[in-house]
Amino acid sequence: MEDYGKFPGIYVHVPFCRRKCPYCDFYSITDTNWLPAYFDALMGEIRMAPQPPGPYDTVYIGGGTPSLLTARQIESLLEALFKQFEIAGAAEITLEVNPGTVSAEGLKRYRAAGINRLNIGVQSFNDDMLRFLGRIHSGEKAGETIRRARAAGYDNIGLDLIYGLPGQSTKAWHRDLCLAMDFLPAHLSCYLLTYAPGTPLAEQMNRNRFTPLDEETRREMFLFTHDFLLGRGYEHYEISNFAWPEAGRSRHNQKYWRHAPYIGLGPAAHSYFNHRRHWNVSSVKQYGDCIISGKLPVEASEDLSVEQEMMEAVFLGLRCSEGICIDLFETRFGINFHTRFHDVLSRYQAAGYLSLAGGHCALTRNGFLYADSIAEALIQLI
C-alpha cells in the first residue's frame, strides 16, 4: 500500500454557493459579487503562504461550490499553485463540482488545465430527497453531469451521497446506490445526515417541522450500505468512504486521517504542519482586507501537545478500516499501546466491536456503529 500520508497536500476553499444548503455548516456565502475580490486575494495568499517542504502530491479544490469559478479562473489557480509550490508530476488534483453549475465545455477545460479527479455532489438521485436537502439540481441533472464528466475524459470520479433522511426507507436508499453503481464511480462518500447545531435544518428539527429517522433504522442503513458496496467490489476504507481497492481512494482525504501535513488556502481553510494548526478568517471581506494590507489571513493557531496529537491519532485512526498501526503509534508517542488501553481494548474486543490483528487496532463492521464512543473510551485513558 502506498503511503500518501508522508507527503503534504494543498486544500483550496472556494466559499461560494448559488444557494446555501440547510444542512451545511461549512463557511460559504451566496453573494457571488464578492467572487472577483476573493479570487484576487486567493492569488495573493498563494504567493504569501508559508509551506512545509514538498513535493505536494495532492491538491483539493473544495467548497462551497468550486465549479462556480470560471474555467479561466481554475486554469489561473492551477498555474499559480504549480508556480509557487513543488507539486509532484503524478499529483492527484481534485475539483468538487455540483450538478447544475458546470457545463460540458467547462469540464473539458478543467481536464486540460490539470484536474484529474472530480468529486460530484450528487447527494441523491431522488427529487423529493433533493428538495428536502435544498439542492438546486434534479436527479436527472445529476446523471447528466456524471455522463458529461465521462465524456470529458475523467476516469477518477467520486460521488457524494447523503442518506438517513426523514421518511427515507432502506428500499429508497438501495435505489440511490443502484443508480450510482450504473456510473461505476471510483469513489463513493456515503454520509448519514447529521443536524449540525445552528444550521437551518437543525432549527427546523427543533421546531418539530419534521421527524428525524430513528437511530435503529439509521444503523440498519449503515450496515446495509457496507454490505451492498462490499458486495460490488468496493472497500470500506473509512467510516463514510468507499472506493475501488487502493486506486479509488482519495489520496488527499487520507492526509487528514493520517496526520500528514497540509496547507489550507482561502477563507476558513485550516493548515497543519510542524505540530501546529492554524486557520484562516471566516469572512470573504476580512480575508481580502488582510491580503491587501500584506498580512496573512490567519484568525488563530494552536500548538498541539503530545496528548492532543495522541487523541487525534486515536479518533482519526479508528475511522479508517486499517485502524491504528500499533508499532507506529508506540514509536511516535513512546507508550505501550496494549498496556495503556488494556481494559478498553479487552471490553470492545470481547463485544466484537474491535479487532487486534496484524499489528493494528481496528473497528469491525459492527464496531463502526460505535466509533465515537469507542474512541472516547480510549481517549479517556490518555
N, C-alpha and C positions, 0 to 999 in steps of 0.2 A: 504494500500500500504506500503510495506517495504521501509524504508529509507536507501538506500545504500550509501547515501551521508554522513552519520555520521561516517563511518569507513574509514581509509586510504587505499590507493591502491598502488601497485607497477607496474611500467612500465619498461620494459627492451627493449632497442633499439638494433636491430641487423642490422647494416648498410651495408649489402652486397646484391647485386643483380647479377644475371647472365648477365642481360642487363638492362641498365637504361631506363625506360620508358620516352618518350619525354615530357609527361605532368607533370611529378612528380617533386615537389620542396622540397621533404624531403631529408635529408642528407643520401646518400648511395654511395658506390663505387662498381666497378665490379672486382677489383683485389682481388680475394679470397686468394691470397698468404698471405695476412695480417690477415686472419681469426684466425689462432692459436694464434698469438700475441694478437689480440683483445680479444680472449676468456680468456687468462691468465689475462689480465688486468681487464676484467669484474669480474672475481673471486676476484681480489684484491679490486675493488671498492665495491663489496658486503660486504667485511669484514670491510671496512673503512667508509662506508656511514653513515652519521647521520640519525636518523629516528624519526619520530613522534611516540607517543605511539600507540601500536596496540590494538586489533588484526587487521591484514590486511585481508580484505575479498575478495580482487581481486588481481590477477597477470595477466598482459597482456604482452605477448612477441610479439613485433611488429617490423616493419622494413620499408624499406628493405624487405628482404625475409628470415625470421627466419628459414624456412624449408631447408635452405642451411646448417644449423647446422646438425651435425650427431645426430642420436638418442642418442648416448652415451653423447654427449655434452648437449643435452636437459635434460637428466637424471641428469648429474652433476650440471647443472644450478639449477634445482629444488631442488636438495639435498642441495646445498649451500644456497638457499633462505630460505628453511624451517629450516635450522640450525641457520641462522642469525636473522631471523625475526619471530615474533609471528604471524603465518598465521592461520586463522580460519579453523576449520575442514571442514566446508562447503563452503570454498572459491571457487569463480569462477576463473578458471585458463585457460586463453585463449592463443592459439597459432595461429598466422597468417601463412597460408600456401598458396603457389601458385601452380596451376596445372603445371605439368612438372618438379617439384622439389621434389616430395615426393613419396615414394613407399608404397605399402600395408603394408609391414613389418614395415617401419618407423612409419606409423600411429598407428599400434598396440603397438609399443614400447612407443610412446608418451602417449598413453592412459594409459598404465601400469605405466608410470612414474608419472602420476597425471594430465595430460592435460584433462580437461573435457569439453572444448568448443573449437571449431575450427572456424576460420574466413577465408573463402576461397576467394582468389582474382580472381574471375571469370571474372569480368568486362563486358563480353559479351559472348553469345554463337554463335555470327555471326563472321565468319572467316574474312570477309572484315573489320569489325569494329575492330577486334583484331589486324589486320595488321596495321591499321591506328594508333592504340594506342601503337604499338611497343611491344606487348606482345609476349612471346615465345611459348605460347600454342595455341591449336585449341579449337573450341567449343566441339569437341568430347572428347578431353583430359580433359576439364573442367568437363564434365559429368562423365567421368571415375573416376576422383579424388573424386567427391562427393559420388559416389557409393562405392568406397573403404573406405571412411570415415564411411559410414553407416555400412559396413561390419565389420569395426574395432570396432564398438560399440558406436560411437558418436551419441547422441540424440540431443545435443545442437549445431547446425551448423548454422553459419551465412554466407551469400553470399554477396560479394561486386559487384555492377553493376554500370556502367557508361552509361549515355545517353545524348542526346542533341548533338551528334556528327555531323560534317558537312555532309549534304546529308541524314541524318537518318530521316526516316519517323516515325510517330506515329505507323503505322502498323508494322514496323520492331521492334520498341521498345516493342510493345504489344507481339510480338513473343518471345522476350527475357524473358519478365515477365512470359509468359505461360510456357516456358521451365524451368524457375526457380521454378515455382509452382509445377511442376512434382516431384521435390525433397523434397517438404514440409519443407523448411528451417524454423527454429525457428525465424530467424532474417534476414532482408534484409537492406543493406545500398545502397541507390539509389542516386548516385551523378550526378548532372548536370556537364558536362565537363566544366572546367574553364581553362583559359590560364594564368597561373601564370607568372609574369614578369621574364625574364631570363631563362625560360625553352626553350628547342629546339622547342617545339610546338608553343609557343608564337612567337618565331623568325620566324618560317615558316609562321605563320599567318600574321605577319607584312610585310613579303616579298610577300604577296598575293599568296602563294603556294596553298591555299585553301580558301574557303569562309565559315566562321562560320555560324552556323544555326541562323536564325533571332530570335530576342527576343520573338516575338509573338508565334512562334512555340514552343520555349523552355517553355514558360508559359503554353501553352496548354498541353505539355507533362508532366509538373509537376502536373497539376491538374488531368490529366488522370491517372498518377501513384497513386495519392492519392485515387481517386475513385476506381480504379481497385483493389488495395490491401485492402482497407477497405471493399470492396465487397466480399473479400475472407477471412474475419475474422481477418485481421491484424489491429493493431493500429498504427497510425502515431504519434509516441511518441516524435520524434524530427524531425526537418525540413528535414533531409535526411535519417531518420531511421524509419523502420517499424518492428514490432515484434508481435509474438503471445502475447495476452494480459498478461502483467506482467511477466510471466515466461520467455518469449523470449527476454526481454530487455537485453542490455549489461550493466551489473552492473558497469563495470569499466568505460565506457564512461560517465555514469551518474555522476560520481565523478567530471569530468571536468565541467559539466554543473551546478552542484550544489555547487561548491566551496568547495568540500571536500579536505582534504589533500592527497597528493600523492608524491611519490618519483620516480625519473627517473634515471635509470642506463644505462650506455653506452654513446657513443659519441652523442652529440647534444640533449640528453634527458633533459627534464625540470622537476623540482620539485616545489612543492608549499606546504608550511605549515608555521604556525605562522605568517601569513600576509606577508610572504617573498617568492619571486620566484627566483630560480636560475637555470642556465642551463649550461650544460657541453660543452666543446670544440667540434667543429665540424670537427674533424680530428682524424682518427684512430691512426696515428703515434703520434700526440701530446697527445692523450688520454693515450696511452701506456706509453709514456715518463713520464707523471705526476704520474701514478701509480708506476712505477719503482723507481721514486725519493721520493716516500712516500707522495705525495700530492694528494688531491682530484682534479679531473679534471674539476673544475668549471671555466667557462670562465667569467661569470659575475653574479650579483644578483641585485635585487631591492626590497626595502621595499615598499609595496603597501599602498598608502594613503587611507583614508576612501572614498574619491571621486573616486579613481581608482577602488576600490572594488565595489562601488555602480554602476559605469559604467559597469563593467563586469557582475554584477548581473542582470542588465537590459538586456544587449546584449545576455548573455547566457540563461537567463530565458525565453526570448521571443522565443528562438529557440525550446523550448520544448512545447508539447501540453498542459501541465498543466499551463504553463506560470509562472508568478511571484506570489508567495504567498504573499499577501499584508501584512498580520499580521507579518509574519517573516521578511519581508523587513523593516517594520516600527520599529520592535523591534531591529533589527540589526543596523539600521542606524539612529534611533532617529528622523525620519521625518514623516510628514503626507503625505502619498503617493498621495491621491486624491488632496490635496491642491497643492503640489509641481508640479504635472504633469497635472493639470486640463484641460488646454487648448488643449494639445496634445491628451489626452485621449478622450475628447469630440469630437474632429475632426475625429479621426480614428474610434471611435465607431459609429459615425453618418454615416461614409462611409462604414460600415460593415466589417472593417478590424480588429477590436479589440472587445473583449468580456470582460466585467467586471461582473462576476457572480461567486457565491460560494466562494467569498473571493480571487479570482485570477484575474490577468490581463493577458489575453492570446490572441494570434492571432487566427483569424478564418481561414478557409480553404483558402479563397482568400487573407487574410492578410499575410499568409506565403510568398506570392509572393513579398511582400514589406517589409520583415522582417528587412533588413539592414537599409532602410530609416526610418522606424518607430522607430527602436532602436536609430538611430542617432538623431531623433527629440526629443526623451525623454532625451537622454544624454546631449543635449544642455541645458537642464534645471537643470543639476546637478551642 
